[in-house]
Amino acid sequence: MLKSLVRLTTTVALAVAAATPAWADTLIIHAGSVIRSADGGASGPATITVTDGRIVSIEEGFRPTPDGATMIHLPDHTVLPGLIDLHTHLSGDPSGEFWRAATTPIEWNTLVAAKNARLTALAGFTTVRDLGSRSDQVTQMLRRATAEGMIPGPRVVTSGRTIAIVGGHGDTNGFRREVTEALGTDFTCTGPVECAEMVRTASKYGADLIKITATGGVLSQQGRGLEAHFSDEEMKSIVDTANSLGLKVAAHAHGARGIEAAARAGVQTIEHGTYIDEQAARVMREKGTILVPTLMAFQGIKENLGTGFYTPVVEEKVRAVGPYAESIVERARKWGVKMAFGTDAGVFPHGDNAGELALMKKGGMSDREVLASATSFAAEVLGLEGETGKLEPGFSADIIAVRGNPLEDIAVLEDIDWVMVRGRVIE
């Protein structure tokens, strides 16, 4: 789906990526058109100056390149803010083989994460929120490696491990007891005190936010329903403890009453929201809770039905949620719930993240609304609205280039020609 950079009208961008240091002092970008933010329009030709990873200026027309600066010529492209995916799992790839958790060392997941970081950046996603890995430190170290320019990839905001109830979605399931115990179940909790301790432990090991599985899930190896898992007291303890540490909470939630309970407890985002109803939506509106619908995840798992990819217990759950997944955005819009962009990449192949854009539009959102959900509004969710999500002087140089105008056809963002993260060109 990604096109080669050879489509660019000049080879200068390739030369920059291959030959310059990780931090070029000054880069001059000539853009055929610039969209500064989703709430604006597309300009005519413009010059963007980037110094030490930050946007210095955006000026009309193609300005001369100062001595010592490097010029990147994109006269046939629209340049706009890099996209933000609020729900990824960079350390994993799609698999129905749950038993691999017992045979694959964490080192492998670290290498997978590095591979997927590059694919995600090349797809135009310059910032991601990673919501769950097999180790406390895989995505924390990926966060550092991409920040320091050691490996190519997006800015990473990570929850580290997911907090679950014992035996619930997010816990280790499907193995004999002694195998499960050997694999570890140390990120589960029972009762408000234990749950508060798990939040503090996640914070201790570098989590940027807390991820919980507020309800059952589709891909775990247990067949119980998709309603609330934590008690109200447990969820309130999790949210209150997280907030005391300056952390937000993202809640995986499918069932309507589980969505409602998580929103009432004060979580920031509901992930998936499959069975959202008017009552759950009302609580979300009252609490300011944001929905991240992850439509690509449902698309991905549906494509594997009947192939033997999933175990019978998982396949049954996939078939149950399918009819509801297609109308999540439509229902949320009808009931006035705010939505931000997130895909659950890892359930489907990394690099295909932008497919979510068209699915959100199919649910009734305009091209502009979809672009905002993946740029400026997603940045607000992360608390990075002064850092990324727009192209403005002082902002991080998180920039992508495409042919066409995504404000008129959001699908053009499925074909990214050029990417810059923190002032570094991604090759």
N, C-alpha and C positions, 0 to 999 in steps of 0.2 A: 504494500500500500504506500510505503514511502518511496519517493522518487529520488534518483541520484542527484547529487549536487552539480553534476555536469550540465544540468538544465539552466544553470545561472548564465547570464550573458557575459560573464567574465570569470577568469580563473583566479582572480585576486583573492576571493574569499577562501579558496582552498589553500592558497599560498599562506594566508594568515594562519589558518588552522595548523598547517604542517610545519611552518618555519619560524613563527614568532614564539617568544616566551609565553608562559601561562598568563602573565600580566603584561600586555602591551601597554605602553604609557598612554598613548592616545590613538583612538580609532575614529576615522571619519566614515560615516555610513551615508551614501547617496541612495535615497529611497524614492521610487516612483510615486509613492503615496504613503501617508502615515495616518494610522488610527491611534490617537493618543490614549483613548479610553472608550469603553463600550457605550458610554452615553454621549459621545461626540460623533463627528463624521470623518470621512476620509479626506485628507488634504491633497494638494497637488505635490509636485516634486519637492523634496525637503532634504536637509542635511542634519544628521544626528551626530553629535560629538560625544564620545565616550572616553573618559580618562579614569584609569585605575578602577575599572569595573563599574563606574557610575555614569549616568547620563549628565552631561554638562549643559548641553543646549540642544534645542530643536529649532532650526531656522528654515525659512522658505527658500526654495531653489537649491541648486547644487553649488555649494561654496567651495573655494579652493582648499586644497589639502595643505596644512602647515608643514614646514620642514620637520622631518623626524616622525611625523604621524603616518599611520597606515590607512589607506583608503579601501573601502569595501563598496563596490558599485552594484547597486540593485535597482536599476532604473525601470525595470519592467515588473516590479514587485510591490505589493502592499506590505508595509512593515507595521507590526502591532505588538502589544504586550504578550509575553509568553503565557501559555495556558497553565492552569493550576488544577490538579486532580486531587480531590480531598479524600479519596479512598483507594489506596493501592496496597499490594503485598509484594514488594520488590524481591523478597528473598525466596519466593516460590513461583513455580510454573504450574499450569493446569495439569491435574492428575487425579484420577479416580482411585489410585493405588495408595490407600491410606496407610498400608503396612510399610511404606517407604520411611515413615517416621522412625521405625525401629531399625532401619538398615543404613540410613544416610547420616553421616556426621555433620555437625554444624558447619564445619569448614566448607563443605559443598554449598550450603545455603549462602555463605558469604560470597562465593564466586558467582553463584546465580544472581545474587543481588547486584553485583558489579555489572554483570552482563545486561541485566534488565534496566539498570539506571541509564545506561547509554541509549538503549532502545527507546526508553521513555522520553529522554531529552530530544532525540532525533524526531520523535513524533510531535514535537512542539511544546512539550510540558516542561516548563522550567522550574516549577515548584510542585512537590507532592506531599501529601500527608499519608504516611505509611501506618496502617492500622493492624499490626499484629505480625510477629515473626516468631520463630521457634526458640530464639535466644534473646536474652536481655540486650546483647551487645552487637548483633549483626547489623541492624539498621542504625544504631548509634554510631558505629564505626563508619558505615556508609555515609552518614550525615557529615562526619568529619572529613572523609576522603574527598567527597565532592566539593565541600566548602574550601578545602585547601588546594583543589585542582589536581589532586593525585590521580583521580580517574574522572572520565567525563560523565556527567549526570546532572540531574536537577538539584535544587535546594531540597533538603529532606527535613520534614517535620515528622517526628515518630512517637508512637505510643510504646514502642518496645513490645513486650508481651501483652496478651489480652487477659483480663481478669474475668473469670467465669465461676459458676457454681460447681460444686463437686458433681462430676458426671454429666455436666451440661455441655452445650455448644461452646467450644473453646477449650474444654478440658480434653485430656487424652482419652480417646474412646476406641473400642473395637478390638482390643487386645486382651489376652489372659491377664489376670490380676498381677502376677509377678512381673510380666513384661511392662504393664502400665506403670507399676511402681518404679521399675528401673528407668523408664523414660522420664518420670518426674511429673508431679501434679502440683507443683509449688506455687502456681498462680491461680489457685482456687480459694474460695473463702466461704465460711458459714457464719452468719451473725454479723451485726454491725461492727463489733470490735475487730474481728479478723479482717473484715472487708476494709476498714480504715487502715489496718496494717499493710494490706496488699497495695493500697494506693501509695502509702509512704515508701514501701519497698520499690515500687515502680519509679517514684520520684528519685529515690536514692541512686538508682542505676541509670538516670539520665533521660527519663521519659519527658517529652515535651507536652504531652497530654495523656489522659487515661482513656483506654478503650475497654468497654465491658460488653459481654453478650447478655443483653437484658432479656432476651427470649431464646427459645430454641432456634436451631439453624437448619439449613437445607443439606449441607454437605458433610455434616458430622455423622458418625456411625451409631446414632441412636435414633429410634423411631418415634420418640415422644413428640408431642405437639409443639407448635411454634408460638405459644403464649408465654407470659411472664415467667422468668426463672428466679430472679432475686425477689426477696420480699421488699415491701415499701421501705422498711427500716434499713435494710441493707443498702438499697440504692441511695437513700438520703444520706447515709453515712459515707458512701463513696463520693457523692457529689460534694458534700460539705467539706470532707477532708481534702479532696482535690482543690476546691476553691481556696481553702486555707493555705495551700501551697502555691497558689497562682496558676493552677492548671484547670483546663476545661475537660469535659467528659464527652466522648462519642459513644453512642449506644447502638450496637447491632440490635435491630428489633423488627420482627415480622408481624406478629399478631397485634390486633388493634388495642386490646387491653394492656398488652406489654408496652406498646408505643405510648399509650396514655400514661401508664405508671412511670415510665422513664422520663417523659416530659414533665410530669408533675414533680418529680424529684429534682428537676433542674438541669438535666443534661443539655449540652449545647446543640448537639446534632443527633438526629435519628438516621441511622444507616439502613437503607433498603425500604422500610415502611410498606411492605407488601400489602397488608390488609388494613391500611389506614381507613378509618371511617370518620363520619362527621364529629362524633364525640371525641375521638382522639385528636382530630384536627383542631377542635375548639381549645383543648388544653394546650396544644402546641402554639396556637396563636397567642393565647393569654400569657404563656411563658416565654415567647420569643424563640421557640425551638425551631431549628432549621432542618429541613429534610434533604438528605443526600440519596437520590433514588437508585443509583447503581444499575441502570437498565442494561448495560452491556453484560453484566454478570448473568442476568436471567437469559439474555440472548445466547451467551456462551454455553451455559449448562443445557439449554434446550436443544442445541445442535448435537449434543452427545447422547441424547435419549435413544434407547433401543440398540446401542452399539456395544454394550458390555463394558462401557467406560466406567460406570458407577455400579456400586453394589445394589442389590434389590431394594434395601431399605432407603438408600439415597434416591434411587430412581423414582420410587413412589412419592417422595416428598417433592422432587422436581416437577413431576406431573401435577401435583396438587397446587403449587404456587403459580404455575405457568399462566393460567387464564387471568389471574389478578395482576401479574407483573406488568402487563401491557397497558394498564390503565392507571398506574400509580400517579404519573404526572397530571393526568386529566383530573383525577379526584382531588389531588392536593391543590391544584389551581382553583377548582370549584369552591373549595372550602378556605381559600385564602392563606395557605401555608407557604412560607418562603422556602425556596429551593436553591441549593448550590450544587456545583458539578462534582461528581465523583463516580468512579466506574467499578471498583472492586477488581482492578487488573491483577492478574494472578489466577483468578478463576477462569479468565479467558487470556489469550496471549498478550503479553506486554508489547506495547508499540501500536496496538489497535485502539488505544484509549479514545481517540477522537470520534470513533463510531457513536459514542454516547451523545454527541452534539445533535446529530440528526434524529436520534430517538427522542430527545427532549423536545425538539421542534415538532415531531410527530404528535407529541402529547399536548400540543396547543401553544407552546411558547414561541415568541417571535425570534428571528435571528438575533436581534439586539439583546433580548432577554437571555438567550442561551449564551451569547458571548460574555455578557456581564456575569452570569453564573459561574463561568470558568476563568474569569479574570478579576475584576474589581471586587465583586461580592465574595468570591472565594478568598481573596486576600483579606477582606474584613473578618471572615470566619477565623482565619489564622492569626488575626491581630497584626497583620503585615501590610495594612492599607497604606502606610507611609513608606513602604519599602518596595513593593512590587504590585502587579495587577494593572498598572498604568505606565505610560511613557511620559515622564516628567523630569525636569532637572532635579538632581539629587536622588532620584530613584535608582535602584539596582538596574544594571543594563541586562534585563531579562527580555529578550527581543526575538521575534520570529518573523519570517518573510514567506509570503505565499503569492501566487498569481490569482487575481480576482479580489473581490470585496466580500469578506465574511458578513458584513452588515446586510448584504443583499442575498447572499447564499452561504449559509454557515458550513455547508459541505466542503467548501474549498479548503477548510482547515484539516481535512483528512489527507491532504497532500502538501506537506511542509517542505520547502526548499532550503531553508537556512535557519540556523538556531544559534543564539548567543545566550549563555547563562552566566550571570555575574561578570559580564564583560569578556568571557571566554567563548570563542567560536567552537561549537561542537562539530567535529568531523565524523 
